[in-house]
Amino acid sequence: MGWPLYTKLSAMMFFEYAVWGAWMPVLAARLLGPLKMNGKQTGWIYATVPLGCIVSPLIAGQLADQWVNSEWILVACHVIGAVLLYIAAKQDKFGPLFGVMMLYSLCFAATLPIVNSLMFAQLAQAFGGDKELVGAESGKIFIMAPIAWALVGYLLTGWRQFKGGAGDGSDCLKFAAILSIIMAGCCVFLPATPPAGEGLPIFKAIGMLQNPVFYIFLLISMLAIGLMQFYFLGTAQYMQDFGVQPKNVPAAMAIAQAAQALATWFLLGLCLKALGFQWTLSIGAASWAVMYVMYVIGRPKWLIVAGQPLHGIAYVLFVIVGQIYVNAISTPDIVSSAQALVFAATMGIGLFLGTQFAGITMDQCSKEGRFEWRKIWAVSLVCMSIATLAMMTVFRDGTKTEQPDLNAPAEEVVAVAEIG
């Protein structure tokens, strides 16, 4: 992979996650604080991204596999998204804010699988279609996601320090709008990535669900990734309730992304090579479970901050490894659609259900206007422990010995999976 390609793909990955990281970790503090929304309303605002992921990735994946160059999908979605983010920053009522964020999320959700599939397509071209090498080299691009997320967190904290406080918290949405425009500009210069599929690739991708190996992976992923919404909905307010200054929350949560960057660089390839997909995914889920143990303990307050690296490690070893796994078992003509299917199931249905579950739990575990955080985190801990045990005992990827053919009869896939 030459430096021109590496630079373009890295910039794409950086700004894609910089846009998301500018508002996702800290918007809940604005909703629960200055805007006085309850846990259920906050859950619905955060549910806009999962709802968008149920629909938009499937449409975008079909477009990218059959009709439209991937880079132009990214440009269009981010330009429209920037306008919607700025409008969202001006809203202070639940109804209008939900409506604008829903429209924005439909645009942004379309870009998530396209960023991955474009990267995998370009790396496959650079390395002659060697999927093992593509998987190993993709870490050099994926590392830009946590770097971006961490950096925007520190920049937002610096801006708030300069202003003397967080204000009404709308600055995170305005910052994201600016970054979205920059992302669109970067995408103009991406290498052309034309459609590679014929017919209806999305139906070929959906056909992968007929095989138990992929089906079980998807179900466990939906549960584990859905539980991330406890982290995103609760952590910012949890930190503030336990004494972390609001202006320091973005920097404290950005520790997770610093750890994610280190894990991407040092652990990703090492774990995949030594442990394979099943145990790497299991360690990722277990990292979230341990973080929730620390959240349940909760005191002293530095323990909450100390738990942030575990989220970064979990994201790499579960979410990113899951995306690499999907690329490894997909044929070139359905890569975008396969990635879209997984995003729709996990970041869509999984996160939506997780958002509702987290919001309801937060409302149920509140007393006299204050959240009973130990109970909230105990619920997420139990559920994540179930996901971890399921990945350790039920899922069998088999790719360390023989890659399963997801077009083969289900009986053959199970036989291969049981080898691992």
URWO-V117077 format. One line per field, one symbol per residue. psi: psi as a letter, one per 20 degrees, with the letter a starting at -180 (. if undefined). Layout:
psi->???
This chain:
psi->orhggggghggghghgigggihhghihhhgghehikqrhggghhgiihggghihgghgghggghhhhpphhhgggghhgghgghggghhipjqgghgggghggghhghhhhghhgghgghghhhhhkkjohghggghhhhghhhghggggghghghggghghijricjjihhhgghgghhgggghhhhjqqpnrqirrcnhhhhghhhiiphghggggghhggghhihhgghhhgghggghjjpphiigghghihhhghgghhhghhfhgggghhagghghghghhggghghghhggiqrhhhghhihhhggggggiggghhhhgghhjqqhijgghggggggggfiegghghhggggggghghlqpljppnhggghhghggghhggghghhhgpohjihgppqoiirqhhhgggghih.
